[in-house]
């Protein structure tokens, strides 16, 4: 099937070029509409991204599926905005709920799905006015998926050592590595996409050429291990030592796929990259292989998407609370070491990671500052 990836890529690009230009931005379009509401997202986003993702997976592209779930969730949710006559503010909340529902249903993680919809909008800030809708959407989305008989992959971390100072330091070191890899991943995808657009003006040719390059590489390597979702390799990373270059191979195959314009998502490949990178780090770091694989699974994603809290909750939901401390420290370190790059270019900087924010002031201090600036106190 990989031989048909160039043709499949051309078909995806041609359909979007013909009828999907307004929704081609995908998840970034959802974020833009949440930040600055302008017009209802066209319903065609849902079927287009669904068909595009199925085609990408069918012919062997290295892509995920969460991008599809987020776009479908957001597009379907936004269709309620006009019938319900929602204000711009309530429409923002509805879109955030759609994102949470899509994320939770595709990964089977309702708590992290709810938090993802709140956390992904801006680095360092969350909107608590949407917390109830996001949690409801995530819980309902997950339950509907389960009701259809869909099961999610189980990952096990059997032995988690008691937390020590050395274990804490190792978690921070590993997290820093995960963050740098997440940052490089985000920058590489954006740069390759810009390069394609700069040199290939006709959009359908980009995935055709990208697909041809991927097919040749797969033929030369003689393995399909680094394309598709890669779930079997992710499962193996929790139970055995893998070749230390697995993460790098998946890294480049995913960049080639997504940078060329194929549809799907970056998060599942990031899970693969993180799990195999953690597995590789177990050759040099004194923590169990399954634990490092689990830490990398969520922490590379935390750095690339700038969502450390959602990623920590995901670790608890997937691996159990016993792994939460190690995974949480790795996610925080990854977030701090990944800079302000991210896989979603419409994500805004709420609070810089590198600058100290404004001091927290009490209510009385806020009133004095307001009087000094405006001459009269605000009314409640």
C-alpha positions as CSV (number, residue, x, y, z in Angstrom):
1,X,0.0,0.0,0.0
2,X,2.9,2.3,0.6
3,X,3.5,2.5,-3.1
4,X,0.2,4.4,-3.4
5,X,1.1,7.0,-0.8
6,X,2.1,9.6,-3.4
7,X,-1.2,9.1,-5.3
8,X,-3.2,9.2,-2.0
9,X,-1.3,12.4,-1.0
10,X,-2.2,14.1,-4.3
11,X,-5.8,13.1,-3.9
12,X,-5.9,14.6,-0.4
13,X,-4.2,17.8,-1.6
14,X,-6.4,18.1,-4.6
15,X,-9.7,17.7,-2.6
16,X,-8.6,20.3,-0.1
17,X,-7.4,22.6,-2.9
18,X,-10.8,22.3,-4.6
19,X,-13.2,22.6,-1.7
20,X,-11.2,22.7,1.6
21,X,-9.1,25.9,1.5
22,X,-11.2,27.5,4.2
23,X,-10.7,24.7,6.6
24,X,-7.2,23.6,5.7
25,X,-5.7,25.2,8.8
26,X,-7.4,22.5,10.9
27,X,-6.8,22.7,14.6
28,X,-5.2,26.1,14.2
29,X,-8.4,27.4,12.7
30,X,-10.3,26.3,15.9
31,X,-7.8,28.1,18.1
32,X,-8.0,31.2,15.9
33,X,-11.8,31.2,16.2
34,X,-11.6,30.7,20.0
35,X,-9.2,33.6,20.3
36,X,-11.0,35.9,17.8
37,X,-14.4,34.7,16.8
38,X,-15.3,35.7,13.2
39,X,-17.4,33.1,11.4
40,X,-18.9,29.7,11.9
41,X,-16.5,26.9,11.0
42,X,-17.7,25.1,7.9
43,X,-19.2,21.7,8.5
44,X,-17.1,20.3,5.6
45,X,-14.1,20.3,8.0
46,X,-15.3,17.1,9.6
47,X,-15.7,14.8,6.6
48,X,-12.7,16.2,4.8
49,X,-10.3,15.7,7.7
50,X,-11.8,12.2,8.4
51,X,-11.4,11.1,4.8
52,X,-7.9,12.7,4.6
53,X,-6.8,10.9,7.8
54,X,-8.1,7.5,6.7
55,X,-6.3,7.9,3.4
56,X,-3.1,8.9,5.2
57,X,-3.3,5.8,7.5
58,X,-4.4,3.5,4.7
59,X,-1.4,4.2,2.5
60,X,1.2,4.3,5.3
61,X,1.7,8.0,6.3
62,X,3.2,8.6,9.8
63,X,0.4,10.5,11.4
64,X,-1.9,10.4,14.4
65,X,-5.6,10.6,14.8
66,X,-6.2,13.2,17.5
67,X,-6.1,16.1,15.0
68,X,-9.0,14.5,13.2
69,X,-11.0,14.1,16.5
70,X,-10.3,17.7,17.6
71,X,-11.4,19.1,14.2
72,X,-14.5,16.9,14.0
73,X,-15.4,17.8,17.5
74,X,-14.9,21.5,17.0
75,X,-16.7,21.6,13.6
76,X,-19.7,19.7,14.8
77,X,-20.0,21.7,18.0
78,X,-19.8,25.0,16.1
79,X,-22.8,24.1,14.0
80,X,-24.9,24.7,17.2
81,X,-23.8,28.3,17.5
82,X,-26.3,29.8,15.1
83,X,-29.4,27.7,16.0
84,X,-28.8,28.4,19.7
85,X,-28.0,32.1,19.0
86,X,-24.8,31.9,21.1
87,X,-22.8,35.0,21.8
88,X,-19.1,35.2,20.8
89,X,-18.1,34.3,24.4
90,X,-20.4,31.3,24.6
91,X,-19.3,30.2,21.1
92,X,-15.7,30.2,22.4
93,X,-16.7,27.9,25.2
94,X,-18.6,25.6,22.8
95,X,-15.5,25.2,20.6
96,X,-13.3,24.5,23.6
97,X,-15.8,21.8,24.7
98,X,-15.7,20.3,21.2
99,X,-11.9,20.0,21.5
100,X,-12.1,18.4,24.9
101,X,-14.7,15.9,23.7
102,X,-12.6,14.9,20.7
103,X,-9.4,14.5,22.6
104,X,-11.0,12.5,25.4
105,X,-12.9,10.1,23.1
106,X,-9.9,9.2,20.9
107,X,-7.5,8.4,23.7
108,X,-9.9,7.3,26.4
109,X,-8.7,9.9,28.9
110,X,-11.6,12.1,29.9
111,X,-9.8,14.1,32.7
112,X,-6.8,15.0,30.5
113,X,-9.1,15.6,27.6
114,X,-11.1,18.2,29.6
115,X,-7.9,19.9,30.7
116,X,-6.4,19.9,27.2
117,X,-9.3,21.9,25.9
118,X,-8.6,24.5,28.6
119,X,-4.8,24.5,28.5
120,X,-3.9,24.4,24.8
121,X,-5.2,27.9,24.0
122,X,-2.5,29.9,25.5
123,X,0.9,29.1,27.1
124,X,0.8,29.7,30.8
125,X,-2.9,30.5,31.1
126,X,-6.2,28.7,31.3
127,X,-9.9,29.8,31.0
128,X,-11.9,28.5,34.0
129,X,-15.2,29.8,32.6
130,X,-15.2,26.8,30.3
131,X,-14.2,24.2,32.9
132,X,-17.7,22.7,33.4
133,X,-18.6,22.4,29.7
134,X,-15.2,20.9,28.8
135,X,-15.4,18.3,31.6
136,X,-19.0,17.4,30.5
137,X,-18.0,17.1,26.8
138,X,-14.9,15.0,27.7
139,X,-16.8,12.6,29.9
140,X,-19.7,12.2,27.5
141,X,-17.4,11.8,24.5
142,X,-15.4,9.1,26.2
143,X,-18.6,7.3,27.3
144,X,-20.1,7.4,23.8
145,X,-16.9,5.9,22.4
146,X,-17.0,3.1,25.0
147,X,-20.7,2.5,24.3
148,X,-19.8,1.7,20.7
149,X,-17.5,-1.0,21.9
150,X,-14.2,0.8,21.1
151,X,-11.3,-0.2,23.4
152,X,-8.1,1.7,24.0
153,X,-4.6,0.4,24.2
154,X,-3.4,-0.5,27.7
155,X,0.1,0.5,28.8
156,X,1.6,-1.0,32.0
157,X,4.3,0.3,34.2
158,X,4.7,-2.6,36.7
159,X,7.4,-1.3,39.1
160,X,7.7,2.3,40.2
161,X,10.5,3.0,42.7
162,X,10.0,5.1,45.7
163,X,10.8,8.8,45.0
164,X,14.3,9.8,46.0
165,X,16.5,12.8,45.4
166,X,18.4,11.0,42.7
167,X,15.1,9.8,41.1
168,X,13.8,13.4,41.1
169,X,17.0,14.7,39.4
170,X,16.9,12.0,36.8
171,X,13.2,12.9,36.1
172,X,14.2,16.5,35.5
173,X,17.1,15.5,33.3
174,X,14.9,13.2,31.2
175,X,12.2,15.8,31.1
176,X,14.7,18.4,29.7
177,X,15.7,15.9,26.9
178,X,12.0,15.3,26.2
179,X,11.4,19.0,26.0
180,X,14.2,19.7,23.6
181,X,13.0,16.9,21.3
182,X,9.5,18.2,21.5
183,X,10.7,21.7,20.6
184,X,12.8,20.4,17.6
185,X,9.8,18.4,16.4
186,X,7.5,21.4,16.4
187,X,10.1,23.7,14.7
188,X,11.0,21.1,12.1
189,X,7.4,20.5,11.0
190,X,6.7,24.2,10.7
191,X,9.9,24.8,8.8
192,X,9.4,21.9,6.3
193,X,5.8,23.1,5.7
194,X,7.1,26.6,4.9
195,X,9.7,25.2,2.6
196,X,7.1,23.1,0.7
197,X,4.9,26.1,0.3
198,X,7.8,28.4,-0.8
199,X,9.0,26.0,-3.6
200,X,5.9,24.2,-4.6
201,X,3.0,26.6,-5.3
202,X,0.5,24.0,-6.5
203,X,-0.7,22.5,-3.2
204,X,-1.6,18.9,-4.3
205,X,1.9,18.4,-5.5
206,X,3.3,18.8,-1.9
207,X,1.9,15.6,-0.5
208,X,2.6,13.8,-3.8
209,X,6.3,14.6,-3.6
210,X,6.4,14.0,0.2
211,X,4.6,10.7,-0.2
212,X,7.1,9.6,-2.9
213,X,10.0,10.5,-0.6
214,X,8.5,8.5,2.3
215,X,7.7,5.5,0.1
216,X,11.3,5.4,-1.2
217,X,12.7,5.6,2.3
218,X,10.4,2.8,3.5
219,X,11.4,0.7,0.5
220,X,15.1,1.4,1.3
221,X,14.8,0.5,5.0
222,X,12.8,-2.6,4.3
223,X,10.5,-2.0,7.3
224,X,7.1,-0.3,8.0
225,X,8.0,0.0,11.7
226,X,8.2,3.8,11.5
227,X,5.0,4.6,9.6
228,X,1.4,4.5,10.6
229,X,0.3,4.9,14.2
230,X,3.0,2.6,15.5
231,X,1.0,1.3,18.5
232,X,2.8,-2.1,18.6
233,X,6.2,-0.4,19.0
234,X,4.8,1.8,21.7
235,X,3.5,-1.2,23.6
236,X,6.9,-2.9,23.2
237,X,8.7,0.1,24.6
238,X,7.1,-0.6,27.9
239,X,8.3,-4.2,28.1
240,X,11.6,-4.6,26.3
241,X,14.7,-2.8,25.2
242,X,14.4,-1.3,21.7
243,X,17.0,0.0,19.3
244,X,18.0,3.5,20.5
245,X,17.4,5.0,17.1
246,X,13.7,4.2,16.9
247,X,12.6,7.6,18.2
248,X,14.8,9.4,15.6
249,X,13.4,7.3,12.7
250,X,9.8,8.0,13.8
251,X,10.7,11.7,14.3
252,X,11.8,12.2,10.7
253,X,9.1,10.0,9.1
254,X,6.4,12.1,10.9
255,X,8.0,15.4,9.9
256,X,8.1,14.3,6.3
257,X,4.4,13.2,6.5
258,X,2.9,16.1,8.3
259,X,5.2,18.8,6.7
260,X,4.1,17.7,3.3
261,X,0.4,18.3,4.1
262,X,-1.0,14.8,4.9
263,X,-3.9,14.8,7.4
264,X,-4.1,13.3,10.9
265,X,-2.3,14.6,13.9
266,X,1.0,14.9,15.6
267,X,0.1,13.7,19.1
268,X,0.1,9.9,18.5
269,X,3.5,10.1,16.7
270,X,4.7,12.2,19.7
271,X,3.7,9.4,22.0
272,X,5.7,7.0,19.9
273,X,8.7,9.3,19.8
274,X,8.5,9.9,23.6
275,X,8.0,6.3,24.6
276,X,10.9,5.1,22.4
277,X,13.1,8.0,23.5
278,X,12.4,7.1,27.1
279,X,13.3,3.5,26.3
280,X,16.6,4.7,24.8
281,X,17.4,6.8,27.8
282,X,17.0,3.7,30.0
283,X,20.4,2.7,28.6
284,X,22.1,5.6,30.5
285,X,19.6,6.7,33.2
286,X,19.0,4.7,36.4
287,X,15.3,4.3,36.2
288,X,13.3,1.3,35.0
289,X,12.7,1.1,31.3
290,X,8.8,1.0,31.5
291,X,8.8,4.1,33.7
292,X,11.1,6.1,31.4
293,X,9.0,5.0,28.4
294,X,5.8,6.2,30.2
295,X,7.5,9.5,31.2
296,X,8.6,10.1,27.6
297,X,5.2,9.0,26.3
298,X,3.5,12.1,27.9
299,X,6.4,14.5,28.4
300,X,7.5,14.9,24.7
301,X,3.8,15.7,24.0
302,X,3.8,18.1,27.0
303,X,6.7,20.0,25.6
304,X,5.6,20.1,21.9
305,X,2.0,21.1,22.8
306,X,2.8,23.2,25.9
307,X,0.3,21.3,28.0
308,X,2.1,20.0,31.1
309,X,-1.0,19.6,33.3
310,X,-3.1,17.8,30.8
311,X,-0.1,15.5,30.0
312,X,0.4,14.7,33.7
313,X,-3.2,13.8,34.1
314,X,-3.0,11.6,31.1
315,X,-0.1,9.8,32.7
316,X,-2.2,9.1,35.8
317,X,-5.2,8.0,33.7
318,X,-3.1,5.7,31.5
319,X,-0.4,4.3,33.9
320,X,-1.9,4.8,37.3
321,X,-1.2,7.3,40.1
322,X,1.9,5.5,41.2
323,X,3.7,6.9,38.1
324,X,2.2,10.3,38.5
325,X,5.1,12.0,40.4
326,X,7.8,10.9,38.0
327,X,5.7,11.7,34.9
328,X,4.6,15.0,36.3
329,X,8.2,16.2,37.0
330,X,9.2,15.1,33.5
331,X,6.2,17.0,31.9
332,X,7.0,20.2,33.9
333,X,10.7,20.0,32.9
334,X,9.8,19.3,29.3
335,X,7.4,22.3,29.2
336,X,10.1,24.6,30.6
337,X,12.9,23.3,28.2
338,X,10.7,23.4,25.1
339,X,10.8,27.2,24.7
340,X,7.8,28.9,23.1
341,X,7.7,26.6,20.1
342,X,4.7,24.4,19.7
343,X,2.9,22.1,17.2
344,X,0.0,24.6,17.1
345,X,1.2,27.9,15.7
346,X,-2.1,29.6,16.7
347,X,-1.4,28.9,20.3
348,X,-0.7,32.2,22.1
349,X,1.7,33.1,24.8
350,X,-0.3,33.9,27.9
351,X,2.6,34.1,30.3
352,X,6.2,33.8,29.1
353,X,8.2,30.9,30.3
354,X,11.4,33.0,30.5
355,X,10.1,36.2,32.2
356,X,8.8,36.7,35.7
357,X,5.2,37.6,35.7
358,X,3.4,40.4,37.5
359,X,3.2,40.0,41.3
360,X,0.0,38.7,42.8
361,X,-1.9,41.5,44.4
362,X,-4.6,41.4,47.0
363,X,-8.1,42.9,46.4
364,X,-7.2,46.0,48.4
365,X,-4.0,46.5,46.4
366,X,-6.0,46.2,43.2
367,X,-8.4,48.9,44.4
368,X,-5.6,51.3,45.4
369,X,-3.9,50.8,42.0
370,X,-7.3,51.4,40.2
371,X,-7.9,54.6,42.2
372,X,-4.3,55.8,41.4
373,X,-4.9,55.2,37.7
374,X,-8.6,56.0,37.2
375,X,-9.5,58.3,40.2
376,X,-12.4,56.2,41.5
377,X,-12.8,52.6,42.8
378,X,-14.5,50.0,40.6
379,X,-18.0,48.8,41.5
380,X,-18.6,45.1,42.0
